[in-house]
Amino acid sequence: MIKLEKKGAILILVHLKVRRRINISFLLADLKERYGTGSSTFYSALAILENLGLVKEEILYREGRRNRIIELTNKGDLIAEKLMEINQILQL
């Protein structure tokens, strides 16, 4: 199976292409609201994307709180761009 076939993986890539850097909780909330993506689906797809080197996570500490920020890597950005191009073609 192609790793990007994992439910939610493509949604995460395209969403990050538009949003750039986002708190992981906000990303999950956005995908849940728009597409009904569940947390287990989200986190397993995110792990696959990290293992493929398409996304990276940064942990920031502010006022004693831990914030997990997720963004595309250069390779992830290129793939997300291609996915968006494919989507545009499909809408013709």
Secondary structure as GFF3:
##gff-version 3
##sequence-region A 1 92
A	DSSP	three_ten_helix	3	5	.	.	.	ID=ss1
A	DSSP	alpha_helix	9	19	.	.	.	ID=ss2
A	DSSP	beta_strand	22	23	.	.	.	ID=ss3
A	DSSP	alpha_helix	24	35	.	.	.	ID=ss4
A	DSSP	alpha_helix	39	51	.	.	.	ID=ss5
A	DSSP	beta_strand	55	62	.	.	.	ID=ss6
A	DSSP	beta_strand	65	72	.	.	.	ID=ss7
A	DSSP	alpha_helix	74	90	.	.	.	ID=ss8
###
